[in-house]
């Protein structure tokens, strides 16, 4: 009965490198959400995906950030050419159907702590 | 603009004392609401949820929350706090016309004195 699995738990990158964060939703969940938590702050919504579709990317920075949730495999949050300001904890959540449609809460993973040197 | 406010950044209570964590929201649509708890270095665990119906909801670990539409509040309560409740607590709000997007409060850090 595995929960939401995120890897890696910790990721260190140098400025200008690429960061790839992975999220495997709970079994039976086809909706994935990504959030970012800066130090001493709450979580900020980034993107909402279903299999092969981006439903809402209103929280994604316009450049360098992208997300996908392919038919097979985990969801990936990709950050290109990382900068110091990208240092944060990135959380993935999943639900069996859309939270706003199916009255389903979002279940969170333990996050990936990204540090930029 | 949509927003969620947790007025108390840090609260300290004695073990065995009662607890109330405040959450106020500003939303233009019918909201649904959650409380999550986060221990250091961990993810968020769902404590309780409100979508509709009875405005007093029961959650895990002895927590409850009451949705008061007239006050735009969803305060979290526990009658007797245990040392293991020390953590950060987040209120989150969504709306039926906003898809799956949740707006989180800044969080309230709870410390428990022996």
gemmi code that builds the backbone of each chain (N, CA, C; Angstrom):
import gemmi

chains = {
    "A": [
        ("UNK", (0.848, -1.195, 0.000), (0.000, 0.000, 0.000), (0.879, 1.238, 0.000)),
        ("UNK", (1.736, 1.322, -1.022), (2.698, 2.408, -1.070), (1.977, 3.729, -1.279)),
        ("UNK", (2.558, 4.774, -0.667), (2.042, 6.112, -0.878), (2.668, 6.734, -2.103)),
        ("UNK", (2.632, 8.048, -2.156), (3.249, 8.772, -3.255), (4.766, 8.695, -3.091)),
        ("UNK", (5.441, 8.266, -4.134), (6.887, 8.077, -4.042), (7.593, 9.151, -4.856)),
        ("UNK", (8.485, 9.847, -4.190), (9.276, 10.855, -4.890), (10.758, 10.495, -4.798)),
        ("UNK", (11.455, 10.698, -5.886), (12.910, 10.528, -5.845), (13.581, 11.465, -6.825)),
        ("UNK", (14.815, 11.867, -6.468), (15.482, 11.522, -5.216), (14.941, 12.336, -4.039)),
        ("UNK", (15.282, 11.974, -2.840), (14.863, 12.755, -1.674), (15.668, 14.044, -1.585)),
        ("UNK", (16.915, 13.954, -1.949), (17.795, 15.131, -1.948), (18.525, 15.160, -3.289)),
        ("UNK", (18.656, 16.371, -3.824), (19.321, 16.538, -5.111), (20.160, 17.815, -5.045)),
        ("UNK", (21.421, 17.676, -5.381), (22.318, 18.829, -5.402), (22.752, 19.068, -6.841)),
        ("UNK", (22.606, 20.301, -7.286), (23.012, 20.670, -8.632), (23.818, 21.965, -8.568)),
        ("UNK", (24.690, 22.130, -9.565), (25.400, 23.391, -9.716), (24.605, 24.291, -10.653)),
        ("UNK", (24.802, 25.565, -10.498), (24.114, 26.519, -11.357), (24.340, 26.183, -12.820)),
        ("UNK", (23.267, 26.206, -13.590), (23.360, 25.916, -15.010), (23.066, 24.475, -15.384)),
        ("UNK", (23.051, 23.570, -14.392), (22.734, 22.178, -14.672), (21.226, 21.965, -14.750)),
        ("UNK", (20.861, 20.752, -15.089), (19.446, 20.399, -15.156), (19.077, 19.557, -13.943)),
        ("UNK", (17.865, 19.742, -13.451), (17.348, 18.923, -12.355), (16.095, 18.192, -12.832)),
        ("UNK", (16.035, 16.892, -12.532), (14.853, 16.083, -12.866), (14.322, 15.456, -11.593)),
        ("UNK", (13.082, 15.745, -11.291), (12.441, 15.243, -10.098), (11.328, 14.291, -10.532)),
        ("UNK", (11.263, 13.149, -9.849), (10.309, 12.123, -10.264), (9.246, 11.897, -9.197)),
        ("UNK", (8.076, 11.552, -9.666), (6.958, 11.309, -8.766), (6.120, 10.153, -9.281)),
        ("UNK", (5.991, 9.109, -8.476), (5.088, 8.005, -8.793), (3.866, 8.124, -7.895)),
        ("UNK", (2.683, 8.311, -8.466), (1.484, 8.501, -7.647), (1.085, 7.213, -6.946)),
        ("UNK", (0.179, 7.348, -6.019), (-0.375, 6.174, -5.348), (-1.063, 5.284, -6.375)),
        ("UNK", (-1.113, 4.007, -6.081), (-1.756, 3.065, -6.975), (-3.207, 3.479, -7.190)),
        ("UNK", (-3.615, 3.496, -8.439), (-4.993, 3.858, -8.749), (-5.225, 5.346, -8.923)),
        ("UNK", (-4.191, 6.154, -8.694), (-4.327, 7.602, -8.850), (-3.811, 8.021, -10.228)),
        ("UNK", (-4.616, 8.806, -10.924), (-4.202, 9.238, -12.256), (-4.053, 10.758, -12.354)),
        ("UNK", (-4.148, 11.437, -11.199), (-4.021, 12.889, -11.181), (-2.832, 13.249, -10.301)),
        ("UNK", (-1.957, 14.101, -10.812), (-0.733, 14.473, -10.115), (-0.622, 15.997, -10.038)),
        ("UNK", (-0.151, 16.466, -8.906), (0.012, 17.897, -8.662), (1.433, 18.128, -8.147)),
        ("UNK", (2.050, 19.208, -8.573), (3.375, 19.591, -8.070), (3.265, 20.918, -7.342)),
        ("UNK", (3.960, 20.972, -6.196), (4.004, 22.183, -5.382), (5.462, 22.466, -5.018)),
        ("UNK", (5.744, 23.727, -4.754), (7.082, 24.124, -4.325), (6.973, 24.808, -2.967)),
        ("UNK", (7.907, 24.471, -2.089), (7.930, 25.074, -0.763), (9.276, 25.738, -0.554)),
        ("UNK", (9.259, 27.056, -0.494), (10.468, 27.794, -0.185), (10.646, 27.819, 1.332)),
        ("UNK", (11.868, 28.038, 1.813), (12.099, 28.044, 3.267), (11.157, 28.999, 3.995)),
        ("UNK", (10.611, 28.554, 5.094), (9.737, 29.372, 5.949), (8.446, 29.796, 5.243)),
        ("UNK", (8.070, 29.098, 4.198), (6.830, 29.450, 3.496), (5.942, 28.233, 3.337)),
        ("UNK", (4.704, 28.499, 2.985), (3.792, 27.409, 2.667), (4.036, 26.900, 1.256)),
        ("UNK", (3.235, 25.945, 0.850), (3.387, 25.361, -0.472), (2.702, 26.229, -1.520)),
        ("UNK", (3.349, 26.312, -2.668), (2.793, 27.072, -3.799), (2.544, 26.108, -4.960)),
        ("UNK", (1.340, 26.135, -5.477), (0.947, 25.288, -6.593), (1.778, 25.605, -7.831)),
        ("UNK", (2.190, 24.536, -8.509), (2.922, 24.730, -9.756), (2.112, 24.212, -10.952)),
        ("UNK", (1.753, 22.917, -10.915), (1.142, 22.336, -12.108), (0.290, 21.138, -11.703)),
        ("UNK", (-0.741, 20.890, -12.525), (-1.677, 19.779, -12.311), (-1.725, 18.990, -13.616)),
        ("UNK", (-1.483, 17.686, -13.511), (-1.436, 16.849, -14.702), (-2.300, 15.601, -14.533)),
        ("UNK", (-2.843, 15.162, -15.642), (-3.382, 13.825, -15.770), (-2.463, 13.090, -16.742)),
        ("UNK", (-2.718, 11.798, -16.889), (-1.895, 11.035, -17.818), (-1.883, 11.711, -19.189)),
        ("UNK", (-0.699, 12.056, -19.651), (-0.461, 12.631, -20.981), (-1.093, 14.004, -21.181)),
        ("UNK", (-1.603, 14.619, -20.130), (-2.215, 15.937, -20.294), (-1.797, 16.878, -19.170)),
        ("UNK", (-1.546, 18.123, -19.527), (-1.364, 19.169, -18.531), (-2.706, 19.875, -18.384)),
        ("UNK", (-3.250, 19.822, -17.170), (-4.573, 20.399, -16.935), (-4.469, 21.875, -16.546)),
        ("UNK", (-3.499, 22.193, -15.682), (-3.369, 23.563, -15.190), (-1.889, 23.797, -14.886)),
        ("UNK", (-1.276, 24.701, -15.596), (0.129, 25.026, -15.333), (0.278, 26.485, -14.934)),
        ("UNK", (-0.760, 27.026, -14.319), (-0.767, 28.447, -13.997), (0.291, 28.845, -12.978)),
        ("UNK", (0.820, 27.889, -12.222), (1.830, 28.204, -11.221), (3.258, 27.950, -11.671)),
        ("UNK", (3.425, 27.513, -12.874), (4.768, 27.196, -13.373), (5.464, 28.471, -13.856)),
        ("UNK", (6.718, 28.651, -13.493), (7.487, 29.753, -14.099), (7.501, 29.580, -15.613)),
        ("UNK", (7.512, 30.705, -16.306), (7.356, 30.661, -17.766), (8.564, 30.059, -18.457)),
        ("UNK", (9.708, 30.131, -17.849), (10.931, 29.635, -18.486), (11.584, 28.587, -17.601)),
        ("UNK", (12.279, 27.683, -18.208), (13.145, 26.681, -17.593), (12.415, 25.535, -16.918)),
        ("UNK", (11.159, 25.686, -16.607), (10.420, 24.638, -15.896), (9.462, 23.939, -16.862)),
        ("UNK", (9.401, 22.616, -16.743), (8.431, 21.851, -17.515), (8.035, 20.618, -16.717)),
        ("UNK", (6.880, 20.077, -17.042), (6.390, 18.887, -16.345), (5.687, 17.987, -17.334)),
        ("UNK", (5.760, 16.697, -17.060), (5.059, 15.738, -17.888), (4.590, 14.579, -17.014)),
        ("UNK", (3.600, 13.872, -17.518), (3.073, 12.674, -16.854), (2.719, 11.718, -17.979)),
        ("UNK", (3.692, 10.920, -18.396), (3.471, 10.064, -19.562), (2.518, 8.914, -19.267)),
        ("UNK", (2.108, 8.265, -20.326), (1.182, 7.138, -20.189), (1.778, 6.058, -19.293)),
        ("UNK", (3.061, 5.812, -19.444), (3.754, 4.852, -18.601), (4.858, 5.570, -17.832)),
        ("UNK", (5.019, 5.219, -16.584), (6.116, 5.780, -15.825), (5.703, 6.947, -14.951)),
        ("UNK", (6.673, 7.485, -14.200), (6.352, 8.539, -13.245), (6.148, 9.894, -13.908)),
        ("UNK", (5.635, 10.815, -13.110), (5.596, 12.201, -13.538), (6.990, 12.794, -13.319)),
        ("UNK", (7.391, 13.677, -14.200), (8.707, 14.309, -14.125), (8.539, 15.821, -14.088)),
        ("UNK", (9.207, 16.442, -13.117), (9.330, 17.903, -13.098), (10.774, 18.217, -13.482)),
        ("UNK", (10.925, 18.984, -14.519), (12.253, 19.244, -15.071), (12.573, 20.728, -14.960)),
        ("UNK", (13.743, 21.003, -14.410), (14.192, 22.390, -14.294), (15.510, 22.502, -15.049)),
        ("UNK", (15.504, 23.301, -16.087), (16.724, 23.491, -16.880), (17.509, 24.702, -16.372)),
        ("UNK", (18.820, 24.639, -16.525), (19.704, 25.775, -16.187), (19.361, 26.328, -14.813)),
        ("UNK", (19.467, 25.496, -13.816), (19.048, 25.880, -12.465), (19.825, 27.090, -11.962)),
        ("UNK", (19.135, 27.863, -11.123), (19.720, 29.035, -10.460), (19.511, 28.881, -8.962)),
        ("UNK", (20.229, 29.707, -8.183), (20.170, 29.592, -6.716), (18.726, 29.687, -6.212)),
        ("UNK", (17.941, 30.521, -6.835), (16.567, 30.714, -6.390), (15.671, 29.497, -6.568)),
        ("UNK", (16.158, 28.484, -7.280), (15.375, 27.251, -7.451), (15.503, 26.335, -6.240)),
        ("UNK", (16.405, 26.649, -5.326), (16.572, 25.832, -4.121), (15.275, 25.842, -3.318)),
        ("UNK", (14.727, 24.680, -3.092), (13.431, 24.562, -2.415), (13.131, 23.088, -2.233)),
        ("UNK", (12.033, 22.835, -1.535), (11.489, 21.472, -1.480), (10.346, 21.390, -2.481)),
        ("UNK", (10.366, 20.359, -3.287), (9.337, 20.170, -4.310), (8.511, 18.952, -3.929)),
        ("UNK", (7.216, 19.183, -3.803), (6.318, 18.120, -3.373), (5.383, 17.735, -4.507)),
        ("UNK", (5.133, 16.454, -4.562), (4.166, 15.906, -5.501), (2.991, 15.361, -4.687)),
        ("UNK", (1.812, 15.518, -5.227), (0.620, 14.937, -4.614), (-0.168, 14.216, -5.690)),
        ("UNK", (-0.999, 13.276, -5.267), (-1.834, 12.584, -6.242), (-3.233, 12.370, -5.681)),
        ("UNK", (-4.171, 12.154, -6.594), (-5.538, 11.839, -6.210), (-6.127, 10.912, -7.271)),
        ("UNK", (-7.127, 10.123, -6.915), (-7.685, 9.186, -7.890), (-8.449, 9.876, -9.000)),
        ("UNK", (-9.108, 10.978, -8.673), (-9.757, 11.803, -9.672), (-9.477, 13.235, -9.288)),
        ("UNK", (-9.915, 14.186, -10.085), (-9.627, 15.571, -9.769), (-10.233, 15.985, -8.443)),
        ("UNK", (-9.453, 16.682, -7.629), (-9.927, 17.105, -6.315), (-11.199, 17.927, -6.434)),
        ("UNK", (-11.262, 18.790, -7.421), (-12.410, 19.664, -7.567), (-13.614, 18.988, -8.201)),
        ("UNK", (-13.444, 17.790, -8.685), (-14.538, 17.084, -9.355), (-15.018, 15.925, -8.504)),
        ("UNK", (-14.077, 15.115, -8.059), (-14.446, 13.885, -7.374), (-14.385, 13.955, -5.872)),
        ("UNK", (-14.252, 15.155, -5.304), (-14.158, 15.294, -3.852), (-13.074, 14.398, -3.268)),
        ("UNK", (-11.950, 14.393, -3.926), (-10.860, 13.539, -3.477), (-9.715, 14.400, -2.951)),
        ("UNK", (-9.266, 14.148, -1.725), (-8.125, 14.924, -1.225), (-6.844, 14.536, -1.944)),
        ("UNK", (-5.856, 15.381, -1.832), (-4.550, 15.113, -2.421), (-3.648, 14.491, -1.360)),
        ("UNK", (-2.957, 13.437, -1.750), (-2.026, 12.754, -0.854), (-0.615, 13.086, -1.292)),
        ("UNK", (0.211, 13.485, -0.340), (1.529, 14.018, -0.661), (2.647, 13.011, -0.452)),
        ("UNK", (3.701, 13.168, -1.269), (4.942, 12.445, -1.059), (5.819, 13.183, -0.056)),
        ("UNK", (7.004, 12.637, 0.205), (7.919, 13.234, 1.173), (8.769, 14.347, 0.588)),
        ("UNK", (8.647, 14.580, -0.709), (9.323, 15.718, -1.313), (10.728, 15.431, -1.777)),
        ("UNK", (11.216, 16.308, -2.652), (12.621, 16.328, -3.077), (13.195, 17.668, -2.652)),
        ("UNK", (14.274, 17.620, -1.860), (14.949, 18.847, -1.450), (16.042, 19.147, -2.462)),
        ("UNK", (15.851, 20.228, -3.189), (16.800, 20.618, -4.234), (17.690, 21.736, -3.705)),
        ("UNK", (18.987, 21.501, -3.800), (19.965, 22.509, -3.388), (20.820, 22.881, -4.578)),
        ("UNK", (21.001, 24.166, -4.789), (21.791, 24.660, -5.922), (23.066, 25.304, -5.386)),
        ("UNK", (24.185, 24.777, -5.839), (25.471, 25.311, -5.370), (25.911, 26.504, -6.208)),
    ],
    "B": [
        ("UNK", (-8.387, 38.590, -4.772), (-7.506, 37.454, -5.029), (-7.738, 36.373, -3.979)),
        ("UNK", (-7.528, 35.148, -4.410), (-7.689, 34.040, -3.471), (-6.526, 34.011, -2.499)),
        ("UNK", (-6.837, 33.784, -1.236), (-5.766, 33.735, -0.247), (-6.210, 32.917, 0.957)),
        ("UNK", (-5.213, 32.403, 1.671), (-5.445, 31.671, 2.910), (-4.514, 32.261, 3.954)),
        ("UNK", (-5.058, 32.581, 5.106), (-4.272, 33.209, 6.163), (-4.285, 32.358, 7.411)),
        ("UNK", (-3.098, 32.065, 7.891), (-2.954, 31.445, 9.206), (-2.262, 32.501, 10.071)),
        ("UNK", (-3.024, 33.160, 10.930), (-2.489, 34.342, 11.616), (-1.347, 34.041, 12.583)),
        ("UNK", (-1.310, 32.840, 13.098), (-0.304, 32.494, 14.107), (0.842, 31.731, 13.460)),
        ("UNK", (2.022, 32.331, 13.476), (3.180, 31.675, 12.876), (3.678, 30.567, 13.785)),
        ("UNK", (3.651, 30.850, 15.114), (4.188, 29.892, 16.069), (3.304, 29.906, 17.314)),
        ("UNK", (2.930, 28.711, 17.763), (2.131, 28.572, 18.984), (2.806, 27.547, 19.875)),
        ("UNK", (2.830, 27.862, 21.184), (3.350, 26.910, 22.163), (2.236, 26.596, 23.162)),
        ("UNK", (1.988, 25.329, 23.364), (0.985, 24.910, 24.358), (1.605, 23.845, 25.250)),
        ("UNK", (1.039, 23.708, 26.436), (1.490, 22.658, 27.357), (0.821, 21.346, 27.001)),
        ("UNK", (1.537, 20.265, 27.219), (0.953, 18.946, 26.961), (-0.302, 18.774, 27.803)),
        ("UNK", (-1.345, 18.297, 27.169), (-2.611, 18.114, 27.848), (-3.558, 19.291, 27.697)),
        ("UNK", (-3.042, 20.429, 27.283), (-3.890, 21.607, 27.092), (-4.631, 21.495, 25.766)),
        ("UNK", (-5.673, 22.327, 25.642), (-6.427, 22.341, 24.392), (-5.704, 23.215, 23.365)),
        ("UNK", (-6.084, 23.000, 22.110), (-5.413, 23.680, 21.009), (-6.435, 24.183, 20.005)),
        ("UNK", (-6.210, 25.390, 19.497), (-6.979, 25.866, 18.344), (-6.044, 26.610, 17.414)),
        ("UNK", (-5.971, 26.164, 16.176), (-5.179, 26.810, 15.144), (-6.128, 27.480, 14.168)),
        ("UNK", (-5.866, 28.737, 13.875), (-6.797, 29.505, 13.070), (-6.457, 29.465, 11.587)),
        ("UNK", (-7.503, 29.498, 10.783), (-7.358, 29.547, 9.330), (-8.496, 30.388, 8.770)),
        ("UNK", (-8.169, 31.410, 8.036), (-9.160, 32.233, 7.350), (-8.851, 32.247, 5.852)),
        ("UNK", (-9.880, 32.275, 5.057), (-9.669, 32.226, 3.618), (-10.463, 33.327, 2.934)),
        ("UNK", (-10.008, 33.644, 1.760), (-10.714, 34.595, 0.902), (-10.846, 33.937, -0.455)),
        ("UNK", (-12.102, 33.594, -0.810), (-12.323, 32.847, -2.032), (-13.604, 33.324, -2.675)),
        ("UNK", (-13.622, 33.401, -3.965), (-14.815, 33.863, -4.655), (-15.785, 32.753, -4.971)),
        ("UNK", (-15.395, 31.514, -4.754), (-16.251, 30.386, -5.122), (-16.452, 29.494, -3.906)),
        ("UNK", (-17.312, 28.518, -4.040), (-17.545, 27.566, -2.959), (-16.264, 26.780, -2.696)),
        ("UNK", (-15.746, 26.880, -1.477), (-14.459, 26.235, -1.220), (-14.594, 24.813, -0.689)),
        ("UNK", (-13.528, 24.081, -0.834), (-13.343, 22.886, -0.024), (-12.012, 23.094, 0.714)),
        ("UNK", (-11.891, 22.464, 1.880), (-10.797, 22.827, 2.785), (-10.142, 21.601, 3.399)),
        ("UNK", (-8.863, 21.771, 3.704), (-8.081, 20.693, 4.291), (-7.168, 21.253, 5.384)),
        ("UNK", (-6.818, 20.381, 6.309), (-5.687, 20.615, 7.197), (-4.680, 19.483, 6.990)),
        ("UNK", (-3.415, 19.901, 6.846), (-2.312, 18.954, 6.722), (-1.310, 19.227, 7.838)),
        ("UNK", (-0.550, 18.175, 8.218), (0.509, 18.317, 9.206), (1.815, 17.864, 8.572)),
        ("UNK", (2.879, 18.601, 8.879), (4.190, 18.289, 8.320), (5.235, 18.229, 9.431)),
        ("UNK", (5.890, 17.084, 9.572), (7.014, 16.967, 10.495), (8.284, 17.342, 9.747)),
        ("UNK", (9.328, 17.751, 10.452), (10.554, 18.217, 9.787), (11.111, 17.197, 8.801)),
        ("UNK", (11.390, 17.664, 7.599), (11.971, 16.809, 6.577), (11.014, 15.812, 5.959)),
        ("UNK", (9.762, 15.927, 6.304), (8.768, 14.966, 5.801), (7.777, 15.636, 4.866)),
        ("UNK", (6.913, 14.808, 4.297), (5.847, 15.332, 3.471), (4.655, 15.747, 4.312)),
        ("UNK", (3.555, 16.019, 3.653), (2.360, 16.472, 4.344), (1.399, 15.306, 4.539)),
        ("UNK", (0.889, 15.204, 5.744), (-0.094, 14.171, 6.050), (-1.458, 14.829, 6.208)),
        ("UNK", (-2.452, 14.261, 5.567), (-3.798, 14.803, 5.648), (-4.401, 14.529, 7.016)),
        ("UNK", (-4.843, 15.592, 7.706), (-5.507, 15.452, 8.995), (-7.014, 15.324, 8.829)),
        ("UNK", (-7.587, 16.205, 8.018), (-9.037, 16.156, 7.794), (-9.389, 16.998, 6.584)),
        ("UNK", (-10.612, 16.805, 6.134), (-11.076, 17.452, 4.911), (-12.534, 17.855, 5.067)),
        ("UNK", (-12.906, 18.915, 4.344), (-14.298, 19.332, 4.256), (-14.622, 19.617, 2.797)),
        ("UNK", (-15.653, 18.930, 2.302), (-16.161, 19.212, 0.957), (-17.574, 19.777, 1.030)),
        ("UNK", (-18.416, 19.155, 1.829), (-19.783, 19.636, 1.970), (-20.389, 18.906, 3.161)),
        ("UNK", (-21.632, 19.264, 3.490), (-22.330, 18.555, 4.552), (-22.049, 19.141, 5.921)),
        ("UNK", (-21.962, 18.272, 6.914), (-21.762, 18.674, 8.296), (-20.534, 19.565, 8.414)),
        ("UNK", (-20.698, 20.719, 9.007), (-19.599, 21.689, 9.038), (-18.564, 21.374, 10.108)),
        ("UNK", (-18.855, 20.446, 10.997), (-17.882, 19.999, 11.983), (-17.342, 18.657, 11.507)),
        ("UNK", (-16.057, 18.628, 11.186), (-15.475, 17.407, 10.635), (-14.444, 16.832, 11.595)),
        ("UNK", (-14.429, 15.528, 11.642), (-13.484, 14.823, 12.501), (-12.338, 14.290, 11.643)),
        ("UNK", (-11.139, 14.327, 12.216), (-9.993, 13.820, 11.483), (-9.244, 12.779, 12.269)),
        ("UNK", (-8.023, 12.557, 11.839), (-7.189, 11.578, 12.528), (-6.530, 12.209, 13.744)),
        ("UNK", (-6.000, 11.391, 14.618), (-5.229, 11.819, 15.789), (-6.024, 12.718, 16.732)),
        ("UNK", (-7.331, 12.611, 16.720), (-8.144, 13.370, 17.648), (-8.415, 14.816, 17.254)),
        ("UNK", (-8.069, 15.201, 16.038), (-8.305, 16.565, 15.569), (-9.712, 16.713, 14.993)),
        ("UNK", (-10.236, 17.921, 15.093), (-11.477, 18.270, 14.436), (-11.363, 19.698, 13.913)),
        ("UNK", (-12.240, 20.054, 12.994), (-12.257, 21.415, 12.468), (-13.683, 21.793, 12.152)),
        ("UNK", (-13.971, 23.071, 12.243), (-15.317, 23.560, 11.969), (-15.283, 24.590, 10.861)),
        ("UNK", (-16.074, 24.370, 9.839), (-16.200, 25.291, 8.723), (-17.276, 26.311, 9.066)),
        ("UNK", (-16.909, 27.583, 9.083), (-17.865, 28.661, 9.346), (-17.857, 29.581, 8.135)),
        ("UNK", (-18.856, 29.394, 7.294), (-18.912, 30.163, 6.043), (-19.018, 31.660, 6.318)),
        ("UNK", (-19.815, 32.033, 7.335), (-20.040, 33.459, 7.617), (-18.769, 34.161, 8.055)),
        ("UNK", (-17.854, 33.396, 8.636), (-16.584, 33.970, 9.098), (-15.426, 33.615, 8.177)),
        ("UNK", (-15.699, 32.864, 7.112), (-14.639, 32.417, 6.199), (-13.494, 31.780, 6.976)),
        ("UNK", (-13.870, 30.882, 7.883), (-12.841, 30.269, 8.721), (-12.982, 28.755, 8.735)),
        ("UNK", (-11.884, 28.115, 9.059), (-11.839, 26.657, 9.158), (-10.783, 26.345, 10.200)),
        ("UNK", (-11.115, 26.565, 11.469), (-10.152, 26.428, 12.556), (-10.003, 24.979, 12.997)),
        ("UNK", (-8.787, 24.624, 13.306), (-8.446, 23.262, 13.732), (-8.396, 23.215, 15.248)),
        ("UNK", (-8.944, 22.157, 15.841), (-8.974, 22.062, 17.303), (-8.589, 20.655, 17.756)),
        ("UNK", (-8.060, 20.635, 18.966), (-7.803, 19.347, 19.615), (-7.961, 19.567, 21.110)),
        ("UNK", (-8.734, 18.731, 21.813), (-9.026, 18.990, 23.226), (-7.826, 18.792, 24.144)),
        ("UNK", (-6.914, 17.893, 23.785), (-5.777, 17.613, 24.649), (-4.563, 17.277, 23.792)),
        ("UNK", (-3.571, 18.142, 23.846), (-2.408, 18.009, 22.953), (-1.390, 17.041, 23.537)),
        ("UNK", (-0.802, 16.239, 22.683), (0.252, 15.302, 23.058), (1.578, 15.825, 22.526)),
        ("UNK", (2.678, 15.426, 23.167), (3.997, 15.920, 22.739), (4.247, 15.581, 21.277)),
        ("UNK", (3.711, 14.466, 20.810), (3.953, 14.046, 19.427), (3.211, 14.917, 18.413)),
        ("UNK", (2.360, 15.827, 18.879), (1.658, 16.721, 17.959), (2.535, 17.889, 17.503)),
        ("UNK", (3.690, 18.059, 18.113), (4.591, 19.139, 17.706), (4.977, 18.954, 16.251)),
        ("UNK", (4.670, 19.953, 15.432), (4.886, 19.872, 13.985), (4.438, 21.193, 13.372)),
        ("UNK", (4.443, 21.258, 12.041), (3.903, 22.424, 11.346), (2.571, 22.035, 10.725)),
        ("UNK", (1.606, 22.926, 10.855), (0.254, 22.653, 10.395), (-0.114, 23.639, 9.285)),
        ("UNK", (-0.662, 23.086, 8.216), (-1.035, 23.892, 7.061), (-2.517, 23.741, 6.761)),
        ("UNK", (-3.145, 24.870, 6.559), (-4.511, 24.924, 6.059), (-4.449, 25.099, 4.547)),
        ("UNK", (-5.300, 24.405, 3.812), (-5.297, 24.511, 2.349), (-6.729, 24.608, 1.849)),
        ("UNK", (-6.931, 25.406, 0.827), (-8.265, 25.658, 0.286), (-8.253, 25.493, -1.224)),
        ("UNK", (-9.304, 24.878, -1.728), (-9.490, 24.776, -3.165), (-10.908, 25.186, -3.500)),
        ("UNK", (-11.222, 25.214, -4.774), (-12.566, 25.581, -5.200), (-12.961, 24.729, -6.391)),
        ("UNK", (-14.263, 24.500, -6.516), (-14.745, 23.597, -7.554), (-14.530, 24.137, -8.961)),
        ("UNK", (-14.338, 25.421, -9.093), (-14.081, 25.967, -10.423), (-12.605, 26.237, -10.660)),
        ("UNK", (-11.751, 25.700, -9.773), (-10.308, 25.922, -9.875), (-9.555, 24.633, -10.146)),
        ("UNK", (-10.236, 23.603, -10.581), (-9.568, 22.345, -10.853), (-8.991, 21.777, -9.578)),
        ("UNK", (-7.750, 21.309, -9.646), (-7.148, 20.679, -8.485), (-6.226, 21.577, -7.694)),
        ("UNK", (-6.168, 22.842, -8.052), (-5.213, 23.754, -7.424), (-5.596, 24.028, -5.982)),
        ("UNK", (-4.664, 23.865, -5.067), (-4.863, 24.203, -3.668), (-4.033, 25.439, -3.323)),
        ("UNK", (-4.620, 26.309, -2.520), (-3.900, 27.452, -1.969), (-3.595, 27.131, -0.522)),
        ("UNK", (-2.336, 27.247, -0.130), (-1.926, 26.931, 1.231), (-1.688, 28.188, 2.043)),
        ("UNK", (-1.966, 28.096, 3.340), (-1.543, 29.123, 4.257), (-0.054, 29.013, 4.522)),
        ("UNK", (0.459, 29.983, 5.262), (1.897, 30.029, 5.554), (2.331, 28.969, 6.551)),
        ("UNK", (1.377, 28.401, 7.251), (1.702, 27.387, 8.237), (1.776, 27.946, 9.647)),
        ("UNK", (1.465, 27.090, 10.613), (1.612, 27.399, 12.026), (2.478, 26.322, 12.650)),
        ("UNK", (3.570, 26.759, 13.254), (4.447, 25.797, 13.927), (3.992, 25.621, 15.360)),
        ("UNK", (3.730, 24.381, 15.724), (3.253, 24.059, 17.070), (4.380, 23.449, 17.891)),
        ("UNK", (4.651, 24.057, 19.039), (5.572, 23.482, 20.018), (4.764, 23.040, 21.226)),
        ("UNK", (5.173, 21.930, 21.840), (4.457, 21.391, 22.988), (5.410, 21.338, 24.176)),
        ("UNK", (5.027, 22.020, 25.253), (5.830, 22.017, 26.484), (5.443, 20.818, 27.336)),
        ("UNK", (6.436, 20.180, 27.983), (6.119, 19.034, 28.842), (5.377, 19.491, 30.099)),
    ],
}
model = gemmi.Model(1)
for chain_id, residues in chains.items():
    chain = gemmi.Chain(chain_id)
    for i, (resn, *xyz) in enumerate(residues, 1):
        res = gemmi.Residue()
        res.name, res.seqid = resn, gemmi.SeqId(i, " ")
        for name, pos in zip(("N", "CA", "C"), xyz):
            atom = gemmi.Atom()
            atom.name, atom.element = name, gemmi.Element(name[0])
            atom.pos, atom.b_iso = gemmi.Position(*pos), 0.0
            res.add_atom(atom)
        chain.add_residue(res)
    model.add_chain(chain)
structure = gemmi.Structure()
structure.add_model(model)
structure.setup_entities()
